[in-house]
Amino acid sequence: MSGDRGSKDILADENKADREKLVEMLTKAYWMEIETVMSYVTNSVNPDGVRASEIKASLAADITEELGHAQQFAARIKELYGVVPGSKEFVAEQDYLQPPEHQTDIPSVIKGVIEAESGAIAYYNDIIDFAGDVDPVTEDMVIAILRDEQGHMREFEGFLREYEAEGKA
C-alpha cells in the first residue's frame, strides 16, 4: 500500500478503518450470495407439480447471476486488501429458503425467495450508504447488483400474486 494516495482514496493508509469496515460488509454480502446459490440449487431441483417448472427454471437461471454477485464481492474484497474467506468460515442463516416439508408447496419456495431478495436489498442499501461516503467504486458495483436483486424480487412477487389470486398462497 502506498501512503501517498489522496485522503479520499479508500486505499489510502489513513482510510484503513473505513476500508476494513467495507471489507467486513462485503464479506457478509459474499456469504449471503453463496448461501443463496446453495438454496437456489436446492429449490431449483426439489419442487414437484405442474406449476413448479417455471419457478424451478427461474431459480436455475438466477443461480448463475447470484454466483456472479459472489464473485464480484470476492474480487472487491481482494482489491481492498482483504482476504476472501474459505468455506470453514461459512455459517448458514437462511432458514426461509430451506426446502418445504411438501415438495408441492411452491408458495413457500416463492416466499423464501422474496425474503432472501428483500434481505439482500436492505443490506446492499446499507453498503451503498456507507460506501457512498468512502468508496464510489464499491458503491457503483453494489448499485448494479442491487438492480439485479430488485428484478429477482419483483419477478417472484408476481409469481406470489398469481398464487394468491387463485387462493393457493
HUPE-V418607 format. One record per residue. N is the residue number from 1. SS is DSSP state (h for helix, s for strand, l for the rest). OMEGA is omega in radians with two decimals (* if undefined). D_LAST is the distance of its C-alpha to the last C-alpha in Angstrom with 1 decimal. Layout:
N,SS,OMEGA,D_LAST ; N,SS,OMEGA,D_LAST
This chain:
1,l,3.10,54.3 ; 2,l,-3.13,56.7 ; 3,l,-3.06,57.6 ; 4,l,3.08,58.8 ; 5,l,3.10,55.6 ; 6,l,-3.06,54.8 ; 7,l,3.11,53.1 ; 8,l,-3.12,50.0 ; 9,l,-3.13,49.5 ; 10,l,-3.14,46.8 ; 11,l,3.14,49.0 ; 12,l,-3.12,52.0 ; 13,h,-3.09,53.2 ; 14,h,3.12,52.9 ; 15,h,-3.08,49.1 ; 16,h,-3.10,48.5 ; 17,h,3.10,46.5 ; 18,h,3.14,44.1 ; 19,h,3.14,43.9 ; 20,h,3.08,43.2 ; 21,h,3.13,40.4 ; 22,h,3.09,38.9 ; 23,h,3.10,39.3 ; 24,h,3.13,37.4 ; 25,h,3.14,34.5 ; 26,h,3.11,34.5 ; 27,h,3.08,34.6 ; 28,h,3.12,31.4 ; 29,h,3.10,29.8 ; 30,h,-3.14,31.2 ; 31,h,3.09,29.7 ; 32,h,-3.14,26.2 ; 33,h,3.12,26.5 ; 34,h,3.13,27.9 ; 35,h,3.11,25.2 ; 36,h,3.09,22.5 ; 37,h,-3.14,24.5 ; 38,h,-3.11,24.4 ; 39,h,3.12,20.7 ; 40,h,3.04,20.1 ; 41,h,3.13,22.6 ; 42,h,-3.04,20.8 ; 43,h,3.01,17.4 ; 44,l,-3.13,19.1 ; 45,l,-2.97,20.6 ; 46,l,-3.02,18.6 ; 47,l,3.11,15.4 ; 48,l,3.05,15.9 ; 49,l,-3.08,14.9 ; 50,l,-3.04,15.7 ; 51,l,-3.13,13.2 ; 52,h,-3.01,13.8 ; 53,h,-3.14,17.2 ; 54,h,3.11,16.4 ; 55,h,3.14,14.4 ; 56,h,-3.14,17.4 ; 57,h,3.12,19.9 ; 58,h,3.12,18.7 ; 59,h,3.12,18.9 ; 60,h,3.11,22.2 ; 61,h,-3.12,23.6 ; 62,h,-3.12,22.6 ; 63,h,-3.12,24.5 ; 64,h,-3.14,27.8 ; 65,h,3.14,27.1 ; 66,h,3.08,26.0 ; 67,h,3.07,29.1 ; 68,h,3.08,31.2 ; 69,h,3.12,30.1 ; 70,h,3.13,31.2 ; 71,h,3.10,34.4 ; 72,h,3.11,35.0 ; 73,h,3.13,34.5 ; 74,h,-3.14,36.8 ; 75,h,-3.12,39.5 ; 76,h,3.06,39.5 ; 77,h,-3.14,39.8 ; 78,h,3.14,42.9 ; 79,h,-3.14,44.3 ; 80,l,3.11,44.2 ; 81,l,3.08,46.3 ; 82,l,3.10,43.4 ; 83,l,3.10,42.7 ; 84,l,-3.06,39.5 ; 85,l,3.08,38.5 ; 86,l,-3.02,38.3 ; 87,h,-3.14,35.7 ; 88,h,3.13,37.2 ; 89,h,-3.10,36.1 ; 90,l,3.04,32.4 ; 91,l,-3.12,30.2 ; 92,l,-3.14,26.5 ; 93,l,-2.98,24.2 ; 94,l,3.10,20.7 ; 95,h,-3.05,19.0 ; 96,h,3.12,15.6 ; 97,h,3.08,16.3 ; 98,l,-3.13,17.5 ; 99,l,3.11,16.3 ; 100,l,-3.14,13.6 ; 101,l,3.13,15.3 ; 102,l,-3.07,13.9 ; 103,l,3.05,14.5 ; 104,l,-3.14,12.0 ; 105,l,-3.10,9.1 ; 106,h,3.10,8.7 ; 107,h,3.10,5.6 ; 108,h,3.10,8.2 ; 109,h,-3.13,10.8 ; 110,h,3.14,9.6 ; 111,h,3.09,9.3 ; 112,h,3.11,12.6 ; 113,h,3.13,14.2 ; 114,h,3.12,13.5 ; 115,h,3.11,15.0 ; 116,h,-3.12,17.9 ; 117,h,3.11,18.7 ; 118,h,3.10,18.6 ; 119,h,3.10,21.0 ; 120,h,3.14,23.2 ; 121,h,3.14,23.4 ; 122,h,-3.10,24.5 ; 123,h,-3.13,26.9 ; 124,h,3.02,28.4 ; 125,h,3.06,29.1 ; 126,h,3.11,31.0 ; 127,h,3.14,33.0 ; 128,h,3.12,33.7 ; 129,h,-3.13,35.0 ; 130,h,-3.08,37.3 ; 131,h,-3.13,38.4 ; 132,h,3.14,39.1 ; 133,h,-3.00,42.0 ; 134,h,-3.02,43.4 ; 135,l,-3.11,42.3 ; 136,h,3.12,41.4 ; 137,h,3.10,41.1 ; 138,h,3.11,38.2 ; 139,h,-3.14,36.7 ; 140,h,-3.14,36.8 ; 141,h,-3.08,35.3 ; 142,h,3.06,32.4 ; 143,h,3.12,31.8 ; 144,h,3.11,31.5 ; 145,h,3.12,29.0 ; 146,h,3.13,27.0 ; 147,h,3.10,26.7 ; 148,h,-3.11,25.2 ; 149,h,3.09,22.6 ; 150,h,3.09,21.7 ; 151,h,3.11,21.3 ; 152,h,-3.11,19.0 ; 153,h,-3.12,16.7 ; 154,h,3.12,16.8 ; 155,h,-3.10,16.0 ; 156,h,3.00,12.8 ; 157,h,3.07,11.8 ; 158,h,3.09,12.4 ; 159,h,-3.11,10.2 ; 160,h,3.12,7.2 ; 161,h,3.12,8.5 ; 162,h,3.11,8.8 ; 163,h,3.12,5.4 ; 164,h,3.14,4.9 ; 165,h,3.13,8.3 ; 166,l,-3.13,7.9 ; 167,l,-3.09,5.8 ; 168,l,3.13,3.8 ; 169,l,*,0.0
